[in-house]
């Protein structure tokens, strides 16, 4: 008969997993339940919200080679944390692919939050690298824009920024939302 050994580390990891799972379930992320049509509806609503709240993003999207809209990222953590969401890549306003985003983190954290984000690919080369990769991870060559910049961001020069990320619509109990460590993978919903 095998003997079960309990350690503090195992107990903490197990408790953290239970809390994170409960927090994620409490956020009621229904994406994926209706496949592509559910994702498409949320992406359209997110795009409309972004263009109406931050008018400069309309011009930015028009100049971008493509835009990845992630309408709902759900994040939870207790020491260890994670986030997940689904969205769509649009080129000239037309959806061409669907993506899942996953993020893992470790540190002093507790709570849950939801947020949306959009990645504006400002060069065909940046868009091509993203689409050809088997799993693209956010890196140092991204420029972050704040929602406060949203009204004027489309007027700024973006020649030196291959990818511009805008995180918006945060709600929840974790302070801040970043995209560091997020991996994007193409999916078939």
C-alpha positions in Angstrom: 0.0 0.0 0.0 1.4 3.4 -0.9 1.6 6.0 1.8 0.5 9.6 1.2 2.8 12.3 2.4 1.5 15.8 3.0 3.9 18.7 2.8 3.2 22.4 3.4 4.3 23.2 -0.2 1.7 20.7 -1.5 -1.0 22.0 0.8 -0.3 25.6 -0.3 -0.2 24.7 -4.0 -3.4 22.7 -3.7 -5.2 25.4 -1.8 -4.0 28.0 -4.3 -5.4 25.9 -7.2 -8.7 25.6 -5.5 -9.0 29.3 -4.7 -7.9 30.3 -8.3 -10.4 27.8 -9.8 -13.2 29.2 -7.6 -12.3 32.8 -8.4 -12.3 32.1 -12.1 -15.6 30.3 -11.9 -17.0 33.2 -10.1 -16.1 35.6 -12.9 -18.5 33.8 -15.2 -16.4 33.7 -18.4 -18.8 32.1 -20.9 -16.5 32.5 -23.9 -16.3 29.3 -25.9 -19.8 28.1 -25.1 -21.1 29.0 -28.5 -17.8 28.8 -30.4 -17.0 31.3 -33.1 -20.3 33.2 -32.9 -19.8 33.9 -29.2 -16.2 35.1 -29.7 -17.2 37.2 -32.8 -20.1 38.9 -30.9 -17.8 39.8 -28.0 -15.0 41.0 -30.3 -17.4 43.3 -32.2 -18.8 44.7 -29.0 -15.2 45.3 -27.8 -14.2 47.0 -31.0 -17.2 49.3 -30.9 -16.5 50.1 -27.2 -12.9 50.9 -28.0 -13.7 53.1 -30.9 -16.4 55.0 -29.0 -14.6 55.4 -25.7 -11.2 56.2 -27.3 -11.8 57.7 -30.7 -8.1 57.8 -31.7 -8.0 54.0 -31.8 -10.2 54.0 -34.9 -7.5 55.8 -36.8 -4.8 53.6 -35.2 -6.8 50.4 -36.3 -7.1 51.9 -39.8 -3.3 52.3 -40.1 -2.5 48.9 -38.5 -1.8 45.8 -40.5 -4.1 43.9 -38.1 -5.6 44.1 -34.7 -6.0 41.3 -32.2 -9.0 42.0 -29.9 -9.2 40.0 -26.6 -12.6 41.0 -25.2 -12.4 39.2 -21.9 -9.3 38.1 -20.0 -10.1 36.6 -16.7 -7.3 36.5 -14.1 -7.1 35.1 -10.6 -4.3 34.5 -8.2 -3.2 33.5 -4.8 0.6 33.5 -4.9 0.4 31.6 -8.2 -2.0 33.1 -10.7 -3.2 32.7 -14.2 -5.3 34.4 -16.8 -7.2 33.1 -19.9 -9.3 34.6 -22.7 -10.2 34.2 -26.3 -10.4 36.7 -29.1 -10.0 37.3 -32.8 -7.5 38.8 -35.2 -9.0 41.2 -37.6 -7.3 42.5 -40.8 -9.0 45.5 -42.4 -12.0 44.9 -40.1 -12.5 41.2 -41.1 -11.9 38.3 -38.7 -9.2 36.0 -40.1 -8.2 33.9 -37.1 -9.3 33.1 -33.5 -6.8 33.1 -30.6 -6.6 32.0 -27.0 -4.4 33.8 -24.6 -2.9 32.3 -21.4 -0.8 33.8 -18.7 0.9 32.4 -15.7 2.3 34.4 -12.8 3.9 34.0 -9.4 4.4 36.6 -6.7 2.5 38.5 -4.1 -1.0 38.5 -5.4 -4.5 37.6 -4.3 -7.8 38.2 -6.0 -9.4 38.1 -9.4 -10.1 40.6 -12.2 -11.3 40.8 -15.8 -10.1 43.1 -18.5 -9.9 43.5 -22.2 -7.0 44.3 -24.5 -6.1 45.0 -28.1 -2.8 44.5 -29.9 -2.3 46.8 -32.9 0.2 45.3 -35.3 1.7 48.4 -37.0 3.8 46.7 -39.6 3.1 43.8 -42.0 6.3 42.1 -40.7 5.1 42.2 -37.1 1.7 40.8 -38.1 3.4 38.0 -40.2 5.6 37.0 -37.3 2.6 36.8 -35.0 0.5 34.7 -37.5 3.4 32.3 -38.4 4.4 31.5 -34.8 3.1 28.4 -33.1 2.6 30.3 -29.9 3.5 34.0 -29.8 4.5 35.5 -26.5 4.4 39.2 -25.6 8.0 40.6 -25.6 9.9 43.8 -25.0 9.2 45.2 -28.4 5.6 46.1 -27.4 4.6 49.6 -26.6 1.9 49.9 -23.9 -0.6 52.7 -24.3 -2.9 53.7 -21.4 -6.6 54.3 -21.8 -5.9 58.0 -21.1 -3.9 58.1 -24.3 -6.7 56.4 -26.2 -8.3 59.7 -27.4 -5.1 60.8 -29.1 -3.2 57.6 -29.7 -4.2 57.3 -33.4 -2.5 60.7 -34.1 0.8 59.6 -32.6 3.7 58.5 -34.7 3.9 54.7 -34.5 6.8 54.1 -36.9 9.1 52.9 -34.1 6.5 50.6 -32.5 5.7 47.3 -34.3 3.0 46.4 -31.8 1.0 48.7 -29.5 -1.0 47.1 -26.7 -4.0 48.9 -25.0 -5.3 47.3 -21.8 -8.8 48.7 -20.8 -12.0 47.9 -18.9 -10.4 46.5 -15.8 -12.8 45.3 -13.1 -11.9 43.2 -10.1 -9.7 42.9 -7.0 -6.1 42.6 -8.4 -4.3 45.9 -8.8 -3.1 46.5 -12.4 -3.2 44.5 -15.5 -0.3 43.8 -17.8 0.4 41.5 -20.7 3.8 40.3 -19.6 4.1 36.6 -19.9 0.9 36.2 -22.1 1.1 33.5 -24.8 -1.2 33.6 -27.8 -2.1 30.5 -29.6 -4.3 30.1 -32.7 -7.5 28.1 -32.0 -10.4 26.6 -33.9 -13.5 27.5 -31.8 
